[in-house]
Amino acid sequence: MAADPLPSPTPSPAPRRRGCGKPVLVLLLLALVAAGIFALWAWITLSYDYADGERAGFVQKFSRKGWVCKTWEGELAMVNLPGAMPEIFRFSVRDDAVAQQINQTMGQRVSLHYEQHIGVPTACFGETDYYVTAVRGVEGEIIPQP
């Protein structure tokens, strides 16, 4: 009689790895959801304005600021009566074409059209809630005499 061949050893199941696959996946998913919520919030706050209007005065300060996110920031001095203290209107500009127009009208009386966006989640879009969207020169103003 022929000897029975030795039965082949059955492979034992590989030991189960106790890795960190599932927690990493959960953390990655949470990070993606948080980024999506942030992007949606930024889009909503920048798409819809709370208020809009016009402010007239002299642009006294206008510069591009920021360490990482460069934005145009400025100040408009609004004077109601000659000799009175000016009220300062701080604003941001997102459009480079509008920023160029403001730079060309420095020192002149201008009217700035702005939109107010409340709740913008980061200063990368501008340091203020007021975003200037258009600028026009104000000519022929009669300044009242006291």
MDTraj code that builds the backbone (N, CA, C; nanometers):
import mdtraj as md
import numpy as np

residues = "MET ALA ALA ASP PRO LEU PRO SER PRO THR PRO SER PRO ALA PRO ARG ARG ARG GLY CYS GLY LYS PRO VAL LEU VAL LEU LEU LEU LEU ALA LEU VAL ALA ALA GLY ILE PHE ALA LEU TRP ALA TRP ILE THR LEU SER TYR ASP TYR ALA ASP GLY GLU ARG ALA GLY PHE VAL GLN LYS PHE SER ARG LYS GLY TRP VAL CYS LYS THR TRP GLU GLY GLU LEU ALA MET VAL ASN LEU PRO GLY ALA MET PRO GLU ILE PHE ARG PHE SER VAL ARG ASP ASP ALA VAL ALA GLN GLN ILE ASN GLN THR MET GLY GLN ARG VAL SER LEU HIS TYR GLU GLN HIS ILE GLY VAL PRO THR ALA CYS PHE GLY GLU THR ASP TYR TYR VAL THR ALA VAL ARG GLY VAL GLU GLY GLU ILE ILE PRO GLN PRO".split()
xyz = np.array([
    [0.0824, -0.1158, 0.0000],
    [0.0000, 0.0000, 0.0000],
    [0.0865, 0.1214, 0.0000],
    [0.0330, 0.2139, -0.0663],
    [0.1095, 0.3381, -0.0742],
    [0.0769, 0.4223, 0.0468],
    [0.1758, 0.4850, 0.0880],
    [0.1568, 0.5696, 0.2063],
    [0.0723, 0.6898, 0.1698],
    [-0.0164, 0.7200, 0.2591],
    [-0.1007, 0.8383, 0.2326],
    [-0.0118, 0.9620, 0.2380],
    [-0.0310, 1.0442, 0.1382],
    [0.0498, 1.1677, 0.1448],
    [0.0047, 1.2500, 0.2646],
    [0.0974, 1.3223, 0.3148],
    [0.0655, 1.4068, 0.4296],
    [-0.0345, 1.5129, 0.3871],
    [-0.1314, 1.5309, 0.4662],
    [-0.2265, 1.6345, 0.4274],
    [-0.1569, 1.7706, 0.4318],
    [-0.1906, 1.8502, 0.3343],
    [-0.1274, 1.9832, 0.3297],
    [-0.1832, 2.0669, 0.4439],
    [-0.0953, 2.1376, 0.5049],
    [-0.1444, 2.2167, 0.6184],
    [-0.2386, 2.3258, 0.5680],
    [-0.3454, 2.3395, 0.6367],
    [-0.4409, 2.4446, 0.5975],
    [-0.3850, 2.5776, 0.6458],
    [-0.3884, 2.6734, 0.5560],
    [-0.3333, 2.8028, 0.5986],
    [-0.4215, 2.8625, 0.7074],
    [-0.3547, 2.9039, 0.8115],
    [-0.4313, 2.9664, 0.9193],
    [-0.4623, 3.1101, 0.8775],
    [-0.5753, 3.1572, 0.9195],
    [-0.6082, 3.2943, 0.8799],
    [-0.5048, 3.3918, 0.9352],
    [-0.4752, 3.4909, 0.8531],
    [-0.3752, 3.5896, 0.8946],
    [-0.4256, 3.6604, 1.0192],
    [-0.3369, 3.6911, 1.1075],
    [-0.3819, 3.7596, 1.2288],
    [-0.4408, 3.8953, 1.1905],
    [-0.5451, 3.9315, 1.2557],
    [-0.6155, 4.0559, 1.2251],
    [-0.5293, 4.1733, 1.2702],
    [-0.5067, 4.2641, 1.1728],
    [-0.4262, 4.3804, 1.2068],
    [-0.5113, 4.4791, 1.2830],
    [-0.4581, 4.5260, 1.3860],
    [-0.5275, 4.6275, 1.4644],
    [-0.4658, 4.7616, 1.4275],
    [-0.5102, 4.8113, 1.3143],
    [-0.4572, 4.9385, 1.2654],
    [-0.5498, 5.0527, 1.3023],
    [-0.5192, 5.1636, 1.2475],
    [-0.5986, 5.2821, 1.2775],
    [-0.6755, 5.3257, 1.1531],
    [-0.7145, 5.2336, 1.0703],
    [-0.7834, 5.2655, 0.9464],
    [-0.9183, 5.3309, 0.9652],
    [-0.9996, 5.2765, 1.0523],
    [-1.1342, 5.3298, 1.0693],
    [-1.1346, 5.4675, 1.1366],
    [-1.0575, 5.4904, 1.2423],
    [-1.0563, 5.6246, 1.3019],
    [-1.0019, 5.7310, 1.2058],
    [-0.9024, 5.6948, 1.1250],
    [-0.8479, 5.7906, 1.0277],
    [-0.9540, 5.8246, 0.9242],
    [-1.0265, 5.7247, 0.8802],
    [-1.1329, 5.7471, 0.7830],
    [-1.2418, 5.8374, 0.8409],
    [-1.2770, 5.8154, 0.9655],
    [-1.3789, 5.8981, 1.0313],
    [-1.3295, 6.0420, 1.0449],
    [-1.2041, 6.0603, 1.0856],
    [-1.1484, 6.1948, 1.0984],
    [-1.1406, 6.2651, 0.9633],
    [-1.1019, 6.1923, 0.8601],
    [-1.0961, 6.2488, 0.7260],
    [-1.2351, 6.2908, 0.6792],
    [-1.3326, 6.2088, 0.7059],
    [-1.4704, 6.2410, 0.6684],
    [-1.5208, 6.3645, 0.7443],
    [-1.4898, 6.3726, 0.8733],
    [-1.5292, 6.4898, 0.9517],
    [-1.4614, 6.6168, 0.8996],
    [-1.3347, 6.6070, 0.8610],
    [-1.2625, 6.7230, 0.8065],
    [-1.3243, 6.7676, 0.6745],
    [-1.3632, 6.6725, 0.5915],
    [-1.4274, 6.7077, 0.4637],
    [-1.5633, 6.7731, 0.4853],
    [-1.6395, 6.7238, 0.5804],
    [-1.7698, 6.7835, 0.6111],
    [-1.7514, 6.9253, 0.6648],
    [-1.6527, 6.9450, 0.7539],
    [-1.6259, 7.0785, 0.8090],
    [-1.5830, 7.1749, 0.6989],
    [-1.4977, 7.1298, 0.6075],
    [-1.4539, 7.2151, 0.4962],
    [-1.5713, 7.2492, 0.4052],
    [-1.6597, 7.1545, 0.3830],
    [-1.7780, 7.1810, 0.3015],
    [-1.8704, 7.2825, 0.3661],
    [-1.8908, 7.2706, 0.4965],
    [-1.9752, 7.3665, 0.5689],
    [-1.9123, 7.5056, 0.5645],
    [-1.7799, 7.5136, 0.5834],
    [-1.7089, 7.6415, 0.5767],
    [-1.7245, 7.7056, 0.4384],
    [-1.7053, 7.6275, 0.3333],
    [-1.7172, 7.6800, 0.1967],
    [-1.8599, 7.7259, 0.1684],
    [-1.9577, 7.6510, 0.2132],
    [-2.0974, 7.6899, 0.1932],
    [-2.1291, 7.8191, 0.2673],
    [-2.0829, 7.8312, 0.3913],
    [-2.1063, 7.9528, 0.4699],
    [-2.0411, 8.0747, 0.4037],
    [-1.9164, 8.0587, 0.3563],
    [-1.8471, 8.1692, 0.2882],
    [-1.9227, 8.2093, 0.1622],
    [-1.9688, 8.1129, 0.0849],
    [-2.0413, 8.1429, -0.0385],
    [-2.1714, 8.2173, -0.0081],
    [-2.2445, 8.1723, 0.0929],
    [-2.3714, 8.2376, 0.1273],
    [-2.3481, 8.3803, 0.1736],
    [-2.2515, 8.4017, 0.2629],
    [-2.2302, 8.5363, 0.3170],
    [-2.1762, 8.6321, 0.2119],
    [-2.1029, 8.5827, 0.1136],
    [-2.0501, 8.6711, 0.0098],
    [-2.1467, 8.6891, -0.1071],
    [-2.2446, 8.6019, -0.1203],
    [-2.3400, 8.6128, -0.2312],
    [-2.4573, 8.7043, -0.1992],
    [-2.4951, 8.7110, -0.0748],
    [-2.6108, 8.7906, -0.0358],
    [-2.5655, 8.9048, 0.0545],
    [-2.6105, 9.0264, 0.0198],
    [-2.5702, 9.1396, 0.1019],
    [-2.6804, 9.1792, 0.1981],
    [-2.6379, 9.2241, 0.3142],
    [-2.7297, 9.2699, 0.4172],
    [-2.7806, 9.4098, 0.3848],
    [-2.6925, 9.4941, 0.3345],
    [-2.7287, 9.6318, 0.3001],
    [-2.6376, 9.6791, 0.1880],
    [-2.6809, 9.7822, 0.1180],
    [-2.5946, 9.8473, 0.0205],
    [-2.6276, 9.9955, 0.0189],
    [-2.5334, 10.0754, -0.0298],
    [-2.5558, 10.2192, -0.0311],
    [-2.4385, 10.2945, -0.0883],
    [-2.4405, 10.4250, -0.0680],
    [-2.3373, 10.5149, -0.1182],
    [-2.2794, 10.5942, -0.0018],
    [-2.1509, 10.6190, -0.0069],
    [-2.0836, 10.7076, 0.0878],
    [-1.9947, 10.8000, 0.0052],
    [-1.9948, 10.9288, 0.0398],
    [-1.9145, 11.0272, -0.0341],
    [-1.8133, 11.0906, 0.0596],
    [-1.6977, 11.1202, 0.0065],
    [-1.5926, 11.1843, 0.0840],
    [-1.4607, 11.1751, 0.0112],
    [-1.3527, 11.1848, 0.0867],
    [-1.2178, 11.1804, 0.0326],
    [-1.1487, 11.0546, 0.0823],
    [-1.0962, 10.9750, -0.0121],
    [-1.0216, 10.8554, 0.0274],
    [-0.8881, 10.9031, 0.0820],
    [-0.8650, 10.8784, 0.2103],
    [-0.7432, 10.9278, 0.2723],
    [-0.6392, 10.8183, 0.2931],
    [-0.6812, 10.6936, 0.2854],
    [-0.5889, 10.5826, 0.3051],
    [-0.6387, 10.4657, 0.2224],
    [-0.5473, 10.4048, 0.1450],
    [-0.5855, 10.2914, 0.0629],
    [-0.4613, 10.2071, 0.0383],
    [-0.4656, 10.0820, 0.0807],
    [-0.3481, 9.9967, 0.0660],
    [-0.3887, 9.8512, 0.0550],
    [-0.2962, 9.7728, 0.0033],
    [-0.3148, 9.6284, -0.0071],
    [-0.2464, 9.5666, 0.1135],
    [-0.3230, 9.4928, 0.1947],
    [-0.2723, 9.4427, 0.3222],
    [-0.2911, 9.2924, 0.3341],
    [-0.2145, 9.2348, 0.4256],
    [-0.2333, 9.0944, 0.4605],
    [-0.1059, 9.0143, 0.4490],
    [-0.0903, 8.9147, 0.5385],
    [0.0252, 8.8262, 0.5331],
    [0.0070, 8.7207, 0.4256],
    [-0.1056, 8.6529, 0.4281],
    [-0.1315, 8.5454, 0.3322],
    [-0.2340, 8.5905, 0.2292],
    [-0.3459, 8.6395, 0.2761],
    [-0.4538, 8.6851, 0.1877],
    [-0.4411, 8.8365, 0.1712],
    [-0.4021, 8.8809, 0.0541],
    [-0.3858, 9.0236, 0.0277],
    [-0.5219, 9.0819, -0.0125],
    [-0.5658, 9.1825, 0.0631],
    [-0.6912, 9.2508, 0.0308],
    [-0.6668, 9.4009, 0.0291],
    [-0.7489, 9.4720, -0.0466],
    [-0.7423, 9.6172, -0.0521],
    [-0.8280, 9.6723, 0.0612],
    [-0.7686, 9.7551, 0.1446],
    [-0.8373, 9.8146, 0.2592],
    [-0.8202, 9.9657, 0.2523],
    [-0.9267, 10.0395, 0.2850],
    [-0.9163, 10.1842, 0.2781],
    [-1.0026, 10.2553, 0.3794],
    [-0.9824, 10.3873, 0.3851],
    [-1.0601, 10.4745, 0.4731],
    [-1.1087, 10.5931, 0.3920],
    [-1.2360, 10.6247, 0.4083],
    [-1.2984, 10.7393, 0.3436],
    [-1.3318, 10.8406, 0.4513],
    [-1.2793, 10.9630, 0.4363],
    [-1.3091, 11.0697, 0.5316],
    [-1.4334, 11.1431, 0.4818],
    [-1.5404, 11.1347, 0.5588],
    [-1.6663, 11.1999, 0.5213],
    [-1.6814, 11.3267, 0.6048],
    [-1.6832, 11.4422, 0.5362],
    [-1.6932, 11.5710, 0.6037],
    [-1.8276, 11.6330, 0.5679],
    [-1.9073, 11.6649, 0.6699],
    [-2.0379, 11.7265, 0.6459],
    [-2.0266, 11.8773, 0.6330],
    [-1.9504, 11.9386, 0.7191],
    [-1.9330, 12.0833, 0.7181],
    [-1.7844, 12.1157, 0.7221],
    [-1.7427, 12.2228, 0.6534],
    [-1.6013, 12.2600, 0.6599],
    [-1.5604, 12.2897, 0.8040],
    [-1.4469, 12.2385, 0.8436],
    [-1.3962, 12.2596, 0.9781],
    [-1.4428, 12.1556, 1.0784],
    [-1.5386, 12.0734, 1.0407],
    [-1.5890, 11.9696, 1.1319],
    [-1.4976, 11.8478, 1.1258],
    [-1.4976, 11.7717, 1.2337],
    [-1.4200, 11.6474, 1.2362],
    [-1.4802, 11.5479, 1.1372],
    [-1.3978, 11.4865, 1.0536],
    [-1.4518, 11.3900, 0.9578],
    [-1.4890, 11.2584, 1.0249],
    [-1.5909, 11.1979, 0.9733],
    [-1.6259, 11.0615, 1.0147],
    [-1.5515, 10.9674, 0.9217],
    [-1.4916, 10.8629, 0.9766],
    [-1.4115, 10.7702, 0.8981],
    [-1.4952, 10.6470, 0.8642],
    [-1.5001, 10.6151, 0.7348],
    [-1.5693, 10.4957, 0.6856],
    [-1.4618, 10.3995, 0.6363],
    [-1.4464, 10.2858, 0.7047],
    [-1.3481, 10.1846, 0.6657],
    [-1.4139, 10.0849, 0.5714],
    [-1.3416, 10.0488, 0.4656],
    [-1.3987, 9.9612, 0.3636],
    [-1.2939, 9.8670, 0.3068],
    [-1.3411, 9.7627, 0.2382],
    [-1.2566, 9.6649, 0.1695],
    [-1.2957, 9.6626, 0.0227],
    [-1.2015, 9.6239, -0.0616],
    [-1.2270, 9.6111, -0.2049],
    [-1.1771, 9.4743, -0.2490],
    [-1.2612, 9.3979, -0.3160],
    [-1.2229, 9.2648, -0.3632],
    [-1.1823, 9.2655, -0.5093],
    [-1.2301, 9.3630, -0.5867],
    [-1.2069, 9.3691, -0.7308],
    [-1.0879, 9.4605, -0.7606],
    [-0.9872, 9.4090, -0.8312],
    [-0.8686, 9.4887, -0.8628],
    [-0.9001, 9.6066, -0.9542],
    [-1.0002, 9.5941, -1.0417],
    [-1.0366, 9.7045, -1.1300],
    [-1.0933, 9.8217, -1.0492],
    [-1.1752, 9.7932, -0.9491],
    [-1.2293, 9.8983, -0.8618],
    [-1.1163, 9.9594, -0.7797],
    [-1.0231, 9.8772, -0.7334],
    [-0.9091, 9.9285, -0.6575],
    [-0.8268, 10.0241, -0.7431],
    [-0.8092, 9.9914, -0.8691],
    [-0.7350, 10.0793, -0.9598],
    [-0.8081, 10.2128, -0.9774],
    [-0.9413, 10.2106, -0.9892],
    [-1.0190, 10.3342, -1.0006],
    [-1.0037, 10.4196, -0.8749],
    [-1.0050, 10.3577, -0.7593],
    [-0.9893, 10.4328, -0.6341],
    [-0.8499, 10.4958, -0.6286],
    [-0.7478, 10.4216, -0.6696],
    [-0.6122, 10.4762, -0.6709],
    [-0.6014, 10.5968, -0.7639],
    [-0.6744, 10.5953, -0.8748],
    [-0.6702, 10.7072, -0.9700],
    [-0.7434, 10.8306, -0.9183],
    [-0.8376, 10.8130, -0.8264],
    [-0.9153, 10.9265, -0.7763],
    [-0.8733, 10.9699, -0.6367],
    [-0.7576, 10.9264, -0.5901],
    [-0.7096, 10.9672, -0.4576],
    [-0.6960, 11.1189, -0.4540],
    [-0.7418, 11.1805, -0.3459],
    [-0.7336, 11.3248, -0.3306],
    [-0.8530, 11.3994, -0.3868],
    [-0.9414, 11.3301, -0.4551],
    [-1.0620, 11.3915, -0.5113],
    [-1.1824, 11.3449, -0.4304],
    [-1.2887, 11.4236, -0.4357],
    [-1.4128, 11.3823, -0.3692],
    [-1.4767, 11.2734, -0.4551],
    [-1.5074, 11.1624, -0.3919],
    [-1.5635, 11.0484, -0.4637],
    [-1.6865, 10.9961, -0.3911],
    [-1.7647, 10.9192, -0.4632],
    [-1.8784, 10.8483, -0.4065],
    [-1.8522, 10.6992, -0.4253],
    [-1.8554, 10.6260, -0.3159],
    [-1.8300, 10.4822, -0.3191],
    [-1.9607, 10.4073, -0.3007],
    [-1.9896, 10.3154, -0.3914],
    [-2.1045, 10.2267, -0.3742],
    [-2.0536, 10.1022, -0.3023],
    [-2.1220, 10.0640, -0.1936],
    [-2.0755, 9.9509, -0.1129],
    [-2.1879, 9.8534, -0.0870],
    [-2.1479, 9.7317, -0.0523],
    [-2.2401, 9.6270, -0.0060],
    [-2.1891, 9.5797, 0.1294],
    [-2.2825, 9.5607, 0.2228],
    [-2.2444, 9.5129, 0.3555],
    [-2.2749, 9.3639, 0.3648],
    [-2.1715, 9.2868, 0.3937],
    [-2.1844, 9.1416, 0.4099],
    [-2.1501, 9.1074, 0.5541],
    [-2.2489, 9.0624, 0.6281],
    [-2.2299, 9.0293, 0.7693],
    [-2.2029, 8.8798, 0.7828],
    [-2.1077, 8.8453, 0.8705],
    [-2.0821, 8.7045, 0.9021],
    [-1.9856, 8.6350, 0.8097],
    [-1.9038, 8.7084, 0.7347],
    [-1.8042, 8.6441, 0.6495],
    [-1.7051, 8.5716, 0.7410],
    [-1.6789, 8.4427, 0.7168],
    [-1.6078, 8.3613, 0.8153],
    [-1.4589, 8.3903, 0.8337],
    [-1.3959, 8.4641, 0.7469],
    [-1.2530, 8.4879, 0.7610],
    [-1.2153, 8.6243, 0.7064],
    [-1.1026, 8.6771, 0.7519],
    [-1.0550, 8.8080, 0.7049],
    [-0.9851, 8.7969, 0.5697],
    [-0.9765, 8.6789, 0.5116],
    [-0.9145, 8.6644, 0.3799],
    [-0.9958, 8.7346, 0.2715],
    [-1.1221, 8.7597, 0.2954],
    [-1.2059, 8.8272, 0.1969],
    [-1.2087, 8.9774, 0.2199],
    [-1.1615, 9.0244, 0.3320],
    [-1.1597, 9.1664, 0.3649],
    [-1.1696, 9.1840, 0.5151],
    [-1.1094, 9.2922, 0.5661],
    [-1.1077, 9.3144, 0.7105],
    [-1.2358, 9.3789, 0.7624],
    [-1.3177, 9.4329, 0.6742],
    [-1.4405, 9.4995, 0.7168],
    [-1.5613, 9.4269, 0.6595],
    [-1.6799, 9.4697, 0.7037],
    [-1.8043, 9.4148, 0.6479],
    [-1.8477, 9.4891, 0.5224],
    [-1.7809, 9.6000, 0.4897],
    [-1.8227, 9.6866, 0.3798],
    [-1.7309, 9.6655, 0.2594],
    [-1.7885, 9.6184, 0.1493],
    [-1.7138, 9.5886, 0.0275],
    [-1.7551, 9.6879, -0.0812],
    [-1.6592, 9.7690, -0.1265],
    [-1.6870, 9.8681, -0.2300],
    [-1.6922, 9.7966, -0.3647],
    [-1.7992, 9.8254, -0.4415],
    [-1.8169, 9.7612, -0.5718],
    [-1.8079, 9.8597, -0.6877],
    [-1.8171, 9.9904, -0.6609],
    [-1.8081, 10.0907, -0.7675],
    [-1.7630, 10.2228, -0.7072],
    [-1.7011, 10.3049, -0.7907],
    [-1.6550, 10.4363, -0.7474],
    [-1.6824, 10.5357, -0.8600],
    [-1.7229, 10.6566, -0.8208],
    [-1.7417, 10.7628, -0.9199],
    [-1.7012, 10.8950, -0.8564],
    [-1.6479, 10.9805, -0.9404],
    [-1.6083, 11.1121, -0.8920],
    [-1.7284, 11.1994, -0.8689],
    [-1.7212, 11.2858, -0.7684],
    [-1.8285, 11.3810, -0.7390],
    [-1.7768, 11.5177, -0.7829],
    [-1.8407, 11.5756, -0.8847],
    [-1.7939, 11.7033, -0.9369],
    [-1.9001, 11.8097, -0.9176],
    [-1.8545, 11.9327, -0.9036],
    [-1.9468, 12.0453, -0.8966],
    [-2.0225, 12.0537, -0.7668],
    [-1.9689, 11.9970, -0.6587],
    [-2.0372, 12.0054, -0.5296],
    [-2.0297, 12.1482, -0.4770],
    [-2.1373, 12.1988, -0.4308],
    [-2.1388, 12.3291, -0.3647],
    [-2.1242, 12.3047, -0.2165],
    [-2.0168, 12.3598, -0.1601],
    [-1.9928, 12.3407, -0.0169],
    [-2.0640, 12.4542, 0.0563],
    [-2.1536, 12.4249, 0.1485],
    [-2.2269, 12.5300, 0.2179],
    [-2.1350, 12.6154, 0.3033],
    [-2.1574, 12.7457, 0.3009],
    [-2.0803, 12.8402, 0.3826],
    [-2.1497, 12.8553, 0.5173],
    [-2.0727, 12.8621, 0.6260],
    [-2.1340, 12.8768, 0.7585],
    [-2.1888, 13.0160, 0.7812],
])
top = md.Topology()
chain = top.add_chain()
for i, resn in enumerate(residues, 1):
    res = top.add_residue(resn, chain, resSeq=i)
    for name in ("N", "CA", "C"):
        top.add_atom(name, md.element.get_by_symbol(name[0]), res)
traj = md.Trajectory(xyz[None], top)
